Amino acid sequence: MPEIDSGHTAWILTSSALVLLMTPGLALFYGGMTRSKGVLNMLMMCFGAIGVVSLLWIFYGFSLAFSEEVGGSSIGGLFSDLSAAGMRGLFETGEEGGLPILAFAGFQMMFAVITTALIAGAIADRAKFGSWLIFAVIWATLVYFPVAHWVWGAGGWLGEGMGVLDFAGGTAVHINAGAAALALALVLGKRVGWPKEKMKPHNLPLVLLGAGLLWFGWFGFNAGSELAANGISAVALVNTQVATAAAVLGWIFVEWIRFGKPTTLGAASGAIAGLVAITPACAFVEPLGAIAIGAIAGVVCSLCVSLKYKLGYDDSLDVVAVHFVGGVIGSVLIGLLAVEVLADENGLLYGGGVGLLGIQTLGVVVVAVYSFVMAWLIAFAIEKTIGFRVKPEDEVEGIDLTEHAEAGYDFTSTGPSLVGSAPARPAAAPAAPESASSEKVAG
Amino acid sequence: MKLVTGVIKPHQLDAVKDALHALGVAGLTVSEVQGYGRQKGHTEVYRGAEYTVEFLPKVKVEVVTDELDVEKVVDAVATAARTGKIGDGKVWVTPVEEVVRVRTGERGVEAL
């Protein structure tokens, strides 16, 4: 048994916590973008994913994806055997590289959680919570765990087999979730009133807070994916920062040109697009390459958000335009911008051939098609049996109230606000305390 | 007696209140309202989707006054509310048949 390296272990445990924080961050990022009557349901779909996927990971998820780490074997490169199901007796085992196996398993658990949660953004305001949980269980089982094995598992057919490069989750996480999100948006259909009512975000500061937590946690996501604290993790961390910075600027410049104003939601969305795009590439490109990836992702994703209006599908919070498109950009650009010293192979722009570009494109297509088809079938089966959508009247009344018996905000106890003028003066007569209307009567 | 109603920009409320106070107006009623005139709302952009917000927040100020003071009150509201930019609002006058002070039962001008 290899000796456990405390430095690497400390960094991976820290990274696991950072990646976990991304899901509550995602909840706020998504929650702020919904209408106020659906904010809690959005938070609950994310927290629900934390609940069910974490447990599945222990029962059999880790085993299906990575049981070779503890002596299991890959079954045709498609998934691993169940020799690590339940994760019993793994407390002492160190894996190659000096990590306790549970540190690796815990880190990867957070990826399974957030990938599933990402999908929820496409079906804001209209999914039955119970049906969402059932979807999360089946999709994680039939799609996430196998695809993680294809891309990252020892013997996985895409990663080890074909040589698809995905450092931290462009294919396994973002394309996977983005394609599933599109399928769900299509099966569930449009929100009542969409696109006539465009349903603007109810709390942009919440969106920015969530984006900030995602950005923070993403350092664990990307720099932790080296599974060690070393030079490569440093490359991943720096690339993550500069790609994201470039993407923020890319997105808001597009808005500035098209609409005359750089927006807060654009800055937050650009950050996520950049983080997504650099994820697969963060340890295969130089910082200048990372800036190029981020800038391209910021510009292209910004242009893609209006596609849903043109094509007529209601991906409520643009999971497709940000995660799917961002993931495709990062995964494919590895084929152009990889440098040999980091990726063992040069991309096309650094004198390499088209081979890597082709392999990367293949990885994108395979994961996208598999995830889309499976998600569509699972969602369709749920819709036809127990139903996936809430009733239209419940949707109009507000899913927070009808699914969770709660309201996100209570303004009734704060009383009427005096219109946005200067602060009330002592000379003004006080409002009647029992006044419940927004009228203020003096004299 | 007349009811002078002004629908004005929220930021001008303090100036209007001061102007009425200077005239010796004893009381007024203020409510938050929404509406539009020639200003026609504004446009917001969220991820490229443009939203036209038709109804803008305004403040409605109502003063019941003696007929003799109507012109002064209308002038005070209109002048104090004016910024010169679009969306400054409107002031109008309607007749009032009777006023009762609830506390004492006084009626008419005495009740103002």
Interface residues (C-beta under 8 A of the other chain):
Chain A: K198 K200 P201 E255 R258 F259 K261 T263 L265 G266 S269 S302 V305 S306 Y309 D318 P416 S417 L418 V419 G420 S421 A422 S438 E439 K440 V441 A442 G443
Chain B: P10 H11 Q12 L13 D14 A26 G27 L28 T29 V30 S31 E32 E44 V45 Y46 R47 G48 A49 E50 Y51 P57 V59
